[in-house]
Amino acid sequence: MWTESDNKLTREFKFNNFKDALLFINKVADISEKYNHHPEIYNVYNRVKLSLCTHDKGSIITDKDYNLAQKIDELL
């Protein structure tokens, strides 16, 4: 579930292993390029944390972030 904190939408994902986490990150990269909206990505072994905010609107959460979050959720 995505949470709102510090003007960002954030969600943590857990995978079976490092390779699965990286495969997910690459899928997120493809979607991010398609929509020209890029998350902050943190990866440690099998865990991925994504944070979304719209930098060109003053680093706040906008519809652009909610839409990208929905597209990312569809990957699962």
ZIGI-V356439 format. One record per backbone hydrogen bond with DSSP energy under -1.0 kcal/mol. NH is the residue of the N-H (numbers start at 1). CO is the residue of the C=O. If there is no record, write none. Layout:
# ZIGI-V356439
nh=NH co=CO
nh=NH co=CO
This chain:
# ZIGI-V356439
nh=3 co=10
nh=5 co=8
nh=8 co=5
nh=9 co=52
nh=10 co=3
nh=11 co=50
nh=13 co=48
nh=15 co=46
nh=21 co=17
nh=22 co=18
nh=23 co=19
nh=24 co=20
nh=25 co=21
nh=26 co=22
nh=27 co=23
nh=28 co=24
nh=29 co=25
nh=30 co=26
nh=31 co=27
nh=32 co=28
nh=33 co=29
nh=34 co=30
nh=35 co=31
nh=37 co=32
nh=40 co=51
nh=42 co=49
nh=44 co=47
nh=47 co=44
nh=48 co=13
nh=49 co=42
nh=50 co=11
nh=51 co=40
nh=52 co=9
nh=54 co=60
nh=57 co=54
nh=58 co=55
nh=59 co=54
nh=60 co=54
nh=66 co=62
nh=67 co=63
nh=68 co=64
nh=69 co=65
nh=70 co=66
nh=71 co=67
nh=72 co=68
nh=73 co=69
nh=74 co=70
nh=75 co=72
nh=76 co=73
